[in-house]
Amino acid sequence: MFKPLSPQACTVSIEPLHMYCKTLRYEDAQGQFSVVVEYDVHGDVLLWELDIPADEARRKEVIENMESFLAKGPRKLRVAWKQSR
């Protein structure tokens, strides 16, 4: 389980969907959801901000938590701000 800087704990997992797409599952005390992400040409995870089913402040918090989680591994999170897939 990943513990962000805030007192809330969250979990993030990325599961295969098909060749270049993955299902990113996110859960914390405020709820859970799944979004489709892709690997970009550099192998990093590409996420569309508006695919996160929440208001703007919550989306930013979730993205920060995902960035912290992915920073532990070889991939980075790339965000397509103000766009949906």
C-alpha positions, 0 to 999 in steps of 0.5 A: 500500500502506498502512503502519500504525504497527506494523512490519507492512504491510497492504492494504485495498480496498473493492470493489462487491458490490451497492447498499449493500454492499461487499466489504472485502479485507484482507491483512497478514503474518498472512493475508488475508480478505474481509468484507461491509461496508455504507455507513451513512446518513452514507456511512461504512463499517459493519463487524461485528466478529465477521465478522472471522475471527480472535481478539479481539486480532487483530480489534482490530488489524485494525480499528485498521489499517482505521480508519487506512486509511479516515481518509485519505479521506472515509469513517470506519469504524463498528464494530458491536462484539460483533456479526456481520452 
